[in-house]
C-alpha cells in the first residue's frame, strides 16, 4: 500500500507497518517508523539526498541496487 512517506535511512517509500505500535516500515532497512520519523513529499530534497548516499553505499559494497523510488521488495 502506498503511503507517500519516505524512509529516513534509505529514502525509499515506506509501507504500512505490520507492527501495531508503529505506523510505517521499510523492508530495505528492516525497521519500523513512527509518523514523525518519516519524510513527506515536502521533504523531497532531503529524501533525494539520502537516496544519493544510499546509492553510493550500495555501489561501494558491490551490491545489487534495487530501485530507490519504489518500496523495497523482498525476494524469497
Ligand atoms: Zn529504508
PDB file of the backbone (N, CA, C, O) and the ligand in Angstrom, with CONECT records:
HET     ZN  A 101       1
ATOM      1  N   UNK A   1       0.839  -1.205   0.000  1.00  0.00           N
ATOM      2  CA  UNK A   1       0.000   0.000   0.000  1.00  0.00           C
ATOM      3  C   UNK A   1       0.871   1.251   0.000  1.00  0.00           C
ATOM      4  O   UNK A   1       1.807   1.364   0.791  1.00  0.00           O
ATOM      5  N   UNK A   2       0.562   2.176  -0.880  1.00  0.00           N
ATOM      6  CA  UNK A   2       1.363   3.401  -0.955  1.00  0.00           C
ATOM      7  C   UNK A   2       1.042   4.331   0.206  1.00  0.00           C
ATOM      8  O   UNK A   2      -0.119   4.499   0.580  1.00  0.00           O
ATOM      9  N   UNK A   3       2.079   4.931   0.768  1.00  0.00           N
ATOM     10  CA  UNK A   3       1.887   5.773   1.941  1.00  0.00           C
ATOM     11  C   UNK A   3       2.286   7.230   1.688  1.00  0.00           C
ATOM     12  O   UNK A   3       1.910   8.120   2.451  1.00  0.00           O
ATOM     13  N   UNK A   4       3.048   7.470   0.613  1.00  0.00           N
ATOM     14  CA  UNK A   4       3.580   8.805   0.311  1.00  0.00           C
ATOM     15  C   UNK A   4       4.470   9.334   1.433  1.00  0.00           C
ATOM     16  O   UNK A   4       4.608  10.540   1.634  1.00  0.00           O
ATOM     17  N   UNK A   5       5.069   8.388   2.154  1.00  0.00           N
ATOM     18  CA  UNK A   5       6.055   8.745   3.162  1.00  0.00           C
ATOM     19  C   UNK A   5       7.339   8.017   2.809  1.00  0.00           C
ATOM     20  O   UNK A   5       7.325   6.984   2.139  1.00  0.00           O
ATOM     21  N   UNK A   6       8.470   8.587   3.281  1.00  0.00           N
ATOM     22  CA  UNK A   6       9.750   8.038   2.868  1.00  0.00           C
ATOM     23  C   UNK A   6      10.644   7.689   4.047  1.00  0.00           C
ATOM     24  O   UNK A   6      10.644   8.366   5.075  1.00  0.00           O
ATOM     25  N   UNK A   7      11.404   6.619   3.874  1.00  0.00           N
ATOM     26  CA  UNK A   7      12.299   6.131   4.916  1.00  0.00           C
ATOM     27  C   UNK A   7      13.399   7.152   5.217  1.00  0.00           C
ATOM     28  O   UNK A   7      14.054   7.634   4.292  1.00  0.00           O
ATOM     29  N   UNK A   8      13.617   7.495   6.503  1.00  0.00           N
ATOM     30  CA  UNK A   8      14.654   8.464   6.864  1.00  0.00           C
ATOM     31  C   UNK A   8      16.071   7.906   6.706  1.00  0.00           C
ATOM     32  O   UNK A   8      17.041   8.657   6.810  1.00  0.00           O
ATOM     33  N   UNK A   9      16.202   6.603   6.457  1.00  0.00           N
ATOM     34  CA  UNK A   9      17.528   5.992   6.326  1.00  0.00           C
ATOM     35  C   UNK A   9      17.958   5.769   4.890  1.00  0.00           C
ATOM     36  O   UNK A   9      19.111   6.019   4.538  1.00  0.00           O
ATOM     37  N   UNK A  10      17.028   5.294   4.050  1.00  0.00           N
ATOM     38  CA  UNK A  10      17.414   4.998   2.669  1.00  0.00           C
ATOM     39  C   UNK A  10      16.639   5.817   1.640  1.00  0.00           C
ATOM     40  O   UNK A  10      16.980   5.802   0.457  1.00  0.00           O
ATOM     41  N   UNK A  11      15.609   6.526   2.072  1.00  0.00           N
ATOM     42  CA  UNK A  11      14.859   7.383   1.158  1.00  0.00           C
ATOM     43  C   UNK A  11      13.814   6.676   0.322  1.00  0.00           C
ATOM     44  O   UNK A  11      13.127   7.307  -0.481  1.00  0.00           O
ATOM     45  N   UNK A  12      13.688   5.362   0.502  1.00  0.00           N
ATOM     46  CA  UNK A  12      12.659   4.644  -0.251  1.00  0.00           C
ATOM     47  C   UNK A  12      11.277   4.913   0.351  1.00  0.00           C
ATOM     48  O   UNK A  12      11.154   5.252   1.528  1.00  0.00           O
ATOM     49  N   UNK A  13      10.231   4.755  -0.487  1.00  0.00           N
ATOM     50  CA  UNK A  13       8.878   4.859   0.083  1.00  0.00           C
ATOM     51  C   UNK A  13       8.701   3.776   1.144  1.00  0.00           C
ATOM     52  O   UNK A  13       9.161   2.648   0.962  1.00  0.00           O
ATOM     53  N   UNK A  14       8.048   4.106   2.230  1.00  0.00           N
ATOM     54  CA  UNK A  14       7.797   3.125   3.280  1.00  0.00           C
ATOM     55  C   UNK A  14       6.418   2.489   3.067  1.00  0.00           C
ATOM     56  O   UNK A  14       5.563   3.034   2.369  1.00  0.00           O
ATOM     57  N   UNK A  15       6.233   1.336   3.683  1.00  0.00           N
ATOM     58  CA  UNK A  15       4.957   0.630   3.612  1.00  0.00           C
ATOM     59  C   UNK A  15       4.275   0.721   4.958  1.00  0.00           C
ATOM     60  O   UNK A  15       4.900   1.055   5.965  1.00  0.00           O
ATOM     61  N   UNK A  16       2.986   0.422   4.969  1.00  0.00           N
ATOM     62  CA  UNK A  16       2.278   0.366   6.252  1.00  0.00           C
ATOM     63  C   UNK A  16       2.875  -0.765   7.078  1.00  0.00           C
ATOM     64  O   UNK A  16       3.119  -1.859   6.570  1.00  0.00           O
ATOM     65  N   UNK A  17       3.103  -0.491   8.340  1.00  0.00           N
ATOM     66  CA  UNK A  17       3.744  -1.488   9.201  1.00  0.00           C
ATOM     67  C   UNK A  17       2.793  -2.605   9.599  1.00  0.00           C
ATOM     68  O   UNK A  17       1.593  -2.395   9.775  1.00  0.00           O
ATOM     69  N   UNK A  18       3.355  -3.787   9.734  1.00  0.00           N
ATOM     70  CA  UNK A  18       2.575  -4.926  10.249  1.00  0.00           C
ATOM     71  C   UNK A  18       2.536  -4.840  11.773  1.00  0.00           C
ATOM     72  O   UNK A  18       1.699  -5.463  12.427  1.00  0.00           O
ATOM     73  N   UNK A  19       3.459  -4.056  12.318  1.00  0.00           N
ATOM     74  CA  UNK A  19       3.591  -3.902  13.757  1.00  0.00           C
ATOM     75  C   UNK A  19       2.662  -2.785  14.234  1.00  0.00           C
ATOM     76  O   UNK A  19       2.805  -1.640  13.805  1.00  0.00           O
ATOM     77  N   UNK A  20       1.729  -3.102  15.100  1.00  0.00           N
ATOM     78  CA  UNK A  20       0.722  -2.132  15.503  1.00  0.00           C
ATOM     79  C   UNK A  20       1.262  -0.921  16.269  1.00  0.00           C
ATOM     80  O   UNK A  20       0.641   0.142  16.287  1.00  0.00           O
ATOM     81  N   UNK A  21       2.412  -1.095  16.890  1.00  0.00           N
ATOM     82  CA  UNK A  21       2.965   0.019  17.668  1.00  0.00           C
ATOM     83  C   UNK A  21       3.585   1.088  16.774  1.00  0.00           C
ATOM     84  O   UNK A  21       3.783   2.228  17.196  1.00  0.00           O
ATOM     85  N   UNK A  22       3.892   0.701  15.521  1.00  0.00           N
ATOM     86  CA  UNK A  22       4.447   1.657  14.586  1.00  0.00           C
ATOM     87  C   UNK A  22       3.444   1.852  13.460  1.00  0.00           C
ATOM     88  O   UNK A  22       2.436   1.149  13.385  1.00  0.00           O
ATOM     89  N   UNK A  23       3.721   2.795  12.599  1.00  0.00           N
ATOM     90  CA  UNK A  23       2.794   3.040  11.507  1.00  0.00           C
ATOM     91  C   UNK A  23       3.383   2.614  10.168  1.00  0.00           C
ATOM     92  O   UNK A  23       2.693   2.060   9.312  1.00  0.00           O
ATOM     93  N   UNK A  24       4.701   2.891  10.007  1.00  0.00           N
ATOM     94  CA  UNK A  24       5.332   2.581   8.733  1.00  0.00           C
ATOM     95  C   UNK A  24       6.492   1.612   8.909  1.00  0.00           C
ATOM     96  O   UNK A  24       7.073   1.500   9.988  1.00  0.00           O
ATOM     97  N   UNK A  25       6.817   0.915   7.823  1.00  0.00           N
ATOM     98  CA  UNK A  25       8.002   0.058   7.861  1.00  0.00           C
ATOM     99  C   UNK A  25       8.758   0.141   6.551  1.00  0.00           C
ATOM    100  O   UNK A  25       8.182   0.387   5.491  1.00  0.00           O
ATOM    101  N   UNK A  26      10.090  -0.076   6.651  1.00  0.00           N
ATOM    102  CA  UNK A  26      10.932  -0.128   5.464  1.00  0.00           C
ATOM    103  C   UNK A  26      11.568  -1.506   5.409  1.00  0.00           C
ATOM    104  O   UNK A  26      12.311  -1.891   6.313  1.00  0.00           O
ATOM    105  N   UNK A  27      11.276  -2.250   4.347  1.00  0.00           N
ATOM    106  CA  UNK A  27      11.832  -3.594   4.215  1.00  0.00           C
ATOM    107  C   UNK A  27      13.328  -3.572   3.956  1.00  0.00           C
ATOM    108  O   UNK A  27      14.051  -4.482   4.361  1.00  0.00           O
ATOM    109  N   UNK A  28      13.790  -2.525   3.276  1.00  0.00           N
ATOM    110  CA  UNK A  28      15.211  -2.442   2.954  1.00  0.00           C
ATOM    111  C   UNK A  28      16.045  -2.294   4.226  1.00  0.00           C
ATOM    112  O   UNK A  28      17.094  -2.924   4.357  1.00  0.00           O
ATOM    113  N   UNK A  29      15.589  -1.476   5.148  1.00  0.00           N
ATOM    114  CA  UNK A  29      16.320  -1.226   6.392  1.00  0.00           C
ATOM    115  C   UNK A  29      15.861  -2.179   7.494  1.00  0.00           C
ATOM    116  O   UNK A  29      16.486  -2.251   8.552  1.00  0.00           O
ATOM    117  N   UNK A  30      14.766  -2.916   7.250  1.00  0.00           N
ATOM    118  CA  UNK A  30      14.193  -3.830   8.224  1.00  0.00           C
ATOM    119  C   UNK A  30      13.875  -3.094   9.529  1.00  0.00           C
ATOM    120  O   UNK A  30      14.196  -3.560  10.622  1.00  0.00           O
ATOM    121  N   UNK A  31      13.236  -1.931   9.379  1.00  0.00           N
ATOM    122  CA  UNK A  31      12.897  -1.128  10.557  1.00  0.00           C
ATOM    123  C   UNK A  31      11.475  -0.582  10.472  1.00  0.00           C
ATOM    124  O   UNK A  31      10.919  -0.409   9.387  1.00  0.00           O
ATOM    125  N   UNK A  32      10.908  -0.317  11.636  1.00  0.00           N
ATOM    126  CA  UNK A  32       9.595   0.318  11.707  1.00  0.00           C
ATOM    127  C   UNK A  32       9.764   1.770  12.139  1.00  0.00           C
ATOM    128  O   UNK A  32      10.688   2.105  12.881  1.00  0.00           O
ATOM    129  N   UNK A  33       8.869   2.619  11.669  1.00  0.00           N
ATOM    130  CA  UNK A  33       8.965   4.046  11.992  1.00  0.00           C
ATOM    131  C   UNK A  33       7.631   4.610  12.450  1.00  0.00           C
ATOM    132  O   UNK A  33       6.567   4.142  12.045  1.00  0.00           O
ATOM    133  N   UNK A  34       7.709   5.628  13.305  1.00  0.00           N
ATOM    134  CA  UNK A  34       6.521   6.352  13.729  1.00  0.00           C
ATOM    135  C   UNK A  34       6.219   7.458  12.723  1.00  0.00           C
ATOM    136  O   UNK A  34       7.027   7.751  11.842  1.00  0.00           O
ATOM    137  N   UNK A  35       5.067   8.054  12.867  1.00  0.00           N
ATOM    138  CA  UNK A  35       4.620   9.101  11.963  1.00  0.00           C
ATOM    139  C   UNK A  35       5.617  10.256  11.819  1.00  0.00           C
ATOM    140  O   UNK A  35       5.839  10.767  10.721  1.00  0.00           O
ATOM    141  N   UNK A  36       6.216  10.660  12.957  1.00  0.00           N
ATOM    142  CA  UNK A  36       7.093  11.830  12.910  1.00  0.00           C
ATOM    143  C   UNK A  36       8.510  11.513  12.442  1.00  0.00           C
ATOM    144  O   UNK A  36       9.314  12.423  12.239  1.00  0.00           O
ATOM    145  N   UNK A  37       8.822  10.230  12.271  1.00  0.00           N
ATOM    146  CA  UNK A  37      10.170   9.851  11.859  1.00  0.00           C
ATOM    147  C   UNK A  37      10.362   9.847  10.345  1.00  0.00           C
ATOM    148  O   UNK A  37      11.473  10.034   9.849  1.00  0.00           O
ATOM    149  N   UNK A  38       9.261   9.632   9.613  1.00  0.00           N
ATOM    150  CA  UNK A  38       9.381   9.503   8.161  1.00  0.00           C
ATOM    151  C   UNK A  38       9.301  10.865   7.462  1.00  0.00           C
ATOM    152  O   UNK A  38       8.792  11.841   8.014  1.00  0.00           O
ATOM    153  N   UNK A  39       9.823  10.898   6.228  1.00  0.00           N
ATOM    154  CA  UNK A  39       9.770  12.127   5.436  1.00  0.00           C
ATOM    155  C   UNK A  39       8.503  12.154   4.595  1.00  0.00           C
ATOM    156  O   UNK A  39       7.955  11.114   4.229  1.00  0.00           O
ATOM    157  N   UNK A  40       8.051  13.369   4.296  1.00  0.00           N
ATOM    158  CA  UNK A  40       6.889  13.567   3.430  1.00  0.00           C
ATOM    159  C   UNK A  40       7.341  14.060   2.072  1.00  0.00           C
ATOM    160  O   UNK A  40       8.523  14.322   1.846  1.00  0.00           O
ATOM    161  N   UNK A  41       6.378  14.181   1.175  1.00  0.00           N
ATOM    162  CA  UNK A  41       6.668  14.688  -0.170  1.00  0.00           C
ATOM    163  C   UNK A  41       7.320  16.064  -0.123  1.00  0.00           C
ATOM    164  O   UNK A  41       8.120  16.409  -0.992  1.00  0.00           O
ATOM    165  N   UNK A  42       6.974  16.847   0.894  1.00  0.00           N
ATOM    166  CA  UNK A  42       7.528  18.193   1.009  1.00  0.00           C
ATOM    167  C   UNK A  42       9.000  18.172   1.419  1.00  0.00           C
ATOM    168  O   UNK A  42       9.698  19.180   1.312  1.00  0.00           O
ATOM    169  N   UNK A  43       9.465  17.012   1.889  1.00  0.00           N
ATOM    170  CA  UNK A  43      10.876  16.871   2.272  1.00  0.00           C
ATOM    171  C   UNK A  43      11.684  16.226   1.153  1.00  0.00           C
ATOM    172  O   UNK A  43      12.776  15.709   1.388  1.00  0.00           O
ATOM    173  N   UNK A  44      11.150  16.257  -0.058  1.00  0.00           N
ATOM    174  CA  UNK A  44      11.733  15.504  -1.157  1.00  0.00           C
ATOM    175  C   UNK A  44      13.213  15.798  -1.410  1.00  0.00           C
ATOM    176  O   UNK A  44      13.960  14.899  -1.797  1.00  0.00           O
ATOM    177  N   UNK A  45      13.645  17.046  -1.197  1.00  0.00           N
ATOM    178  CA  UNK A  45      15.052  17.351  -1.445  1.00  0.00           C
ATOM    179  C   UNK A  45      15.958  16.571  -0.489  1.00  0.00           C
ATOM    180  O   UNK A  45      17.037  16.116  -0.870  1.00  0.00           O
ATOM    181  N   UNK A  46      15.495  16.424   0.774  1.00  0.00           N
ATOM    182  CA  UNK A  46      16.252  15.613   1.740  1.00  0.00           C
ATOM    183  C   UNK A  46      16.226  14.142   1.354  1.00  0.00           C
ATOM    184  O   UNK A  46      17.234  13.441   1.445  1.00  0.00           O
ATOM    185  N   UNK A  47      15.052  13.689   0.920  1.00  0.00           N
ATOM    186  CA  UNK A  47      14.883  12.296   0.506  1.00  0.00           C
ATOM    187  C   UNK A  47      15.838  11.967  -0.645  1.00  0.00           C
ATOM    188  O   UNK A  47      16.484  10.920  -0.645  1.00  0.00           O
ATOM    189  N   UNK A  48      15.918  12.865  -1.615  1.00  0.00           N
ATOM    190  CA  UNK A  48      16.787  12.646  -2.765  1.00  0.00           C
ATOM    191  C   UNK A  48      18.249  12.602  -2.348  1.00  0.00           C
ATOM    192  O   UNK A  48      19.033  11.831  -2.901  1.00  0.00           O
ATOM    193  N   UNK A  49      18.617  13.430  -1.374  1.00  0.00           N
ATOM    194  CA  UNK A  49      19.978  13.450  -0.847  1.00  0.00           C
ATOM    195  C   UNK A  49      20.306  12.115  -0.176  1.00  0.00           C
ATOM    196  O   UNK A  49      21.390  11.565  -0.371  1.00  0.00           O
ATOM    197  N   UNK A  50      19.360  11.599   0.615  1.00  0.00           N
ATOM    198  CA  UNK A  50      19.549  10.318   1.291  1.00  0.00           C
ATOM    199  C   UNK A  50      19.672   9.183   0.275  1.00  0.00           C
ATOM    200  O   UNK A  50      20.495   8.282   0.437  1.00  0.00           O
ATOM    201  N   UNK A  51      18.853   9.235  -0.766  1.00  0.00           N
ATOM    202  CA  UNK A  51      18.905   8.212  -1.814  1.00  0.00           C
ATOM    203  C   UNK A  51      20.262   8.192  -2.492  1.00  0.00           C
ATOM    204  O   UNK A  51      20.790   7.131  -2.824  1.00  0.00           O
ATOM    205  N   UNK A  52      20.822   9.386  -2.693  1.00  0.00           N
ATOM    206  CA  UNK A  52      22.107   9.509  -3.355  1.00  0.00           C
ATOM    207  C   UNK A  52      23.192   8.824  -2.524  1.00  0.00           C
ATOM    208  O   UNK A  52      24.026   8.090  -3.053  1.00  0.00           O
ATOM    209  N   UNK A  53      23.164   9.082  -1.199  1.00  0.00           N
ATOM    210  CA  UNK A  53      24.120   8.476  -0.279  1.00  0.00           C
ATOM    211  C   UNK A  53      23.933   6.957  -0.246  1.00  0.00           C
ATOM    212  O   UNK A  53      24.897   6.194  -0.304  1.00  0.00           O
ATOM    213  N   UNK A  54      22.660   6.538  -0.152  1.00  0.00           N
ATOM    214  CA  UNK A  54      22.327   5.114  -0.119  1.00  0.00           C
ATOM    215  C   UNK A  54      22.827   4.419  -1.384  1.00  0.00           C
ATOM    216  O   UNK A  54      23.382   3.322  -1.322  1.00  0.00           O
ATOM    217  N   UNK A  55      22.627   5.060  -2.519  1.00  0.00           N
ATOM    218  CA  UNK A  55      23.059   4.504  -3.801  1.00  0.00           C
ATOM    219  C   UNK A  55      24.567   4.287  -3.807  1.00  0.00           C
ATOM    220  O   UNK A  55      25.050   3.235  -4.227  1.00  0.00           O
ATOM    221  N   UNK A  56      25.317   5.304  -3.331  1.00  0.00           N
ATOM    222  CA  UNK A  56      26.776   5.201  -3.293  1.00  0.00           C
ATOM    223  C   UNK A  56      27.224   4.103  -2.323  1.00  0.00           C
ATOM    224  O   UNK A  56      28.187   3.385  -2.591  1.00  0.00           O
ATOM    225  N   UNK A  57      26.515   3.979  -1.190  1.00  0.00           N
ATOM    226  CA  UNK A  57      26.847   2.938  -0.211  1.00  0.00           C
ATOM    227  C   UNK A  57      26.687   1.543  -0.803  1.00  0.00           C
ATOM    228  O   UNK A  57      27.560   0.688  -0.655  1.00  0.00           O
ATOM    229  N   UNK A  58      25.563   1.327  -1.473  1.00  0.00           N
ATOM    230  CA  UNK A  58      25.302   0.009  -2.059  1.00  0.00           C
ATOM    231  C   UNK A  58      26.326  -0.270  -3.157  1.00  0.00           C
ATOM    232  O   UNK A  58      26.835  -1.384  -3.276  1.00  0.00           O
ATOM    233  N   UNK A  59      26.619   0.750  -3.953  1.00  0.00           N
ATOM    234  CA  UNK A  59      27.564   0.589  -5.051  1.00  0.00           C
ATOM    235  C   UNK A  59      28.953   0.228  -4.530  1.00  0.00           C
ATOM    236  O   UNK A  59      29.640  -0.620  -5.099  1.00  0.00           O
ATOM    237  N   UNK A  60      29.358   0.889  -3.432  1.00  0.00           N
ATOM    238  CA  UNK A  60      30.684   0.627  -2.882  1.00  0.00           C
ATOM    239  C   UNK A  60      30.783  -0.770  -2.275  1.00  0.00           C
ATOM    240  O   UNK A  60      31.869  -1.342  -2.182  1.00  0.00           O
ATOM    241  N   UNK A  61      29.629  -1.315  -1.861  1.00  0.00           N
ATOM    242  CA  UNK A  61      29.631  -2.689  -1.352  1.00  0.00           C
ATOM    243  C   UNK A  61      29.526  -3.695  -2.498  1.00  0.00           C
ATOM    244  O   UNK A  61      29.641  -4.903  -2.290  1.00  0.00           O
ATOM    245  N   UNK A  62      29.307  -3.182  -3.704  1.00  0.00           N
ATOM    246  CA  UNK A  62      29.182  -4.052  -4.861  1.00  0.00           C
ATOM    247  C   UNK A  62      27.870  -4.807  -4.886  1.00  0.00           C
ATOM    248  O   UNK A  62      27.750  -5.849  -5.531  1.00  0.00           O
ATOM    249  N   UNK A  63      26.883  -4.271  -4.176  1.00  0.00           N
ATOM    250  CA  UNK A  63      25.591  -4.944  -4.092  1.00  0.00           C
ATOM    251  C   UNK A  63      24.682  -4.638  -5.266  1.00  0.00           C
ATOM    252  O   UNK A  63      24.933  -3.718  -6.045  1.00  0.00           O
ATOM    253  N   UNK A  64      23.635  -5.413  -5.377  1.00  0.00           N
ATOM    254  CA  UNK A  64      22.621  -5.181  -6.395  1.00  0.00           C
ATOM    255  C   UNK A  64      21.747  -4.014  -5.934  1.00  0.00           C
ATOM    256  O   UNK A  64      21.261  -4.003  -4.803  1.00  0.00           O
ATOM    257  N   UNK A  65      21.551  -3.037  -6.816  1.00  0.00           N
ATOM    258  CA  UNK A  65      20.782  -1.856  -6.439  1.00  0.00           C
ATOM    259  C   UNK A  65      19.334  -1.976  -6.902  1.00  0.00           C
ATOM    260  O   UNK A  65      19.042  -1.951  -8.098  1.00  0.00           O
ATOM    261  N   UNK A  66      18.451  -2.106  -5.943  1.00  0.00           N
ATOM    262  CA  UNK A  66      17.015  -2.092  -6.244  1.00  0.00           C
ATOM    263  C   UNK A  66      16.563  -0.653  -6.325  1.00  0.00           C
ATOM    264  O   UNK A  66      17.142   0.222  -5.681  1.00  0.00           O
ATOM    265  N   UNK A  67      15.546  -0.405  -7.104  1.00  0.00           N
ATOM    266  CA  UNK A  67      15.049   0.959  -7.272  1.00  0.00           C
ATOM    267  C   UNK A  67      14.836   1.648  -5.917  1.00  0.00           C
ATOM    268  O   UNK A  67      14.258   1.083  -4.989  1.00  0.00           O
ATOM    269  N   UNK A  68      15.321   2.880  -5.844  1.00  0.00           N
ATOM    270  CA  UNK A  68      15.156   3.663  -4.621  1.00  0.00           C
ATOM    271  C   UNK A  68      13.844   4.448  -4.659  1.00  0.00           C
ATOM    272  O   UNK A  68      13.482   5.136  -3.705  1.00  0.00           O
ATOM    273  N   UNK A  69      13.145   4.325  -5.785  1.00  0.00           N
ATOM    274  CA  UNK A  69      11.906   5.079  -5.935  1.00  0.00           C
ATOM    275  C   UNK A  69      10.686   4.245  -5.570  1.00  0.00           C
ATOM    276  O   UNK A  69       9.571   4.754  -5.457  1.00  0.00           O
ATOM    277  N   UNK A  70      10.931   2.932  -5.385  1.00  0.00           N
ATOM    278  CA  UNK A  70       9.821   2.033  -5.055  1.00  0.00           C
ATOM    279  C   UNK A  70      10.069   1.392  -3.712  1.00  0.00           C
ATOM    280  O   UNK A  70      11.215   1.301  -3.272  1.00  0.00           O
ATOM    281  N   UNK A  71       8.998   0.938  -3.040  1.00  0.00           N
ATOM    282  CA  UNK A  71       9.198   0.211  -1.786  1.00  0.00           C
ATOM    283  C   UNK A  71      10.079  -1.010  -2.043  1.00  0.00           C
ATOM    284  O   UNK A  71       9.960  -1.664  -3.079  1.00  0.00           O
ATOM    285  N   UNK A  72      10.946  -1.305  -1.111  1.00  0.00           N
ATOM    286  CA  UNK A  72      11.884  -2.415  -1.254  1.00  0.00           C
ATOM    287  C   UNK A  72      11.141  -3.739  -1.323  1.00  0.00           C
ATOM    288  O   UNK A  72      10.248  -4.006  -0.518  1.00  0.00           O
ATOM    289  N   UNK A  73      11.517  -4.561  -2.290  1.00  0.00           N
ATOM    290  CA  UNK A  73      10.863  -5.856  -2.436  1.00  0.00           C
ATOM    291  C   UNK A  73      11.772  -6.959  -1.913  1.00  0.00           C
ATOM    292  O   UNK A  73      12.944  -7.046  -2.277  1.00  0.00           O
ATOM    293  N   UNK A  74      11.202  -7.810  -1.042  1.00  0.00           N
ATOM    294  CA  UNK A  74      11.982  -8.931  -0.517  1.00  0.00           C
ATOM    295  C   UNK A  74      11.763 -10.142  -1.406  1.00  0.00           C
ATOM    296  O   UNK A  74      10.639 -10.614  -1.575  1.00  0.00           O
ATOM    297  N   UNK A  75      12.859 -10.638  -1.970  1.00  0.00           N
ATOM    298  CA  UNK A  75      12.775 -11.839  -2.800  1.00  0.00           C
ATOM    299  C   UNK A  75      12.912 -13.072  -1.931  1.00  0.00           C
ATOM    300  O   UNK A  75      13.801 -13.151  -1.084  1.00  0.00           O
ATOM    301  N   UNK A  76      12.042 -14.018  -2.141  1.00  0.00           N
ATOM    302  CA  UNK A  76      12.132 -15.256  -1.369  1.00  0.00           C
ATOM    303  C   UNK A  76      13.062 -16.253  -2.026  1.00  0.00           C
ATOM    304  O   UNK A  76      13.253 -17.353  -1.508  1.00  0.00           O
TER     305      UNK A  76
HETATM  306 ZN    ZN A 101      14.854   2.296   4.435  1.00  0.00          ZN
END
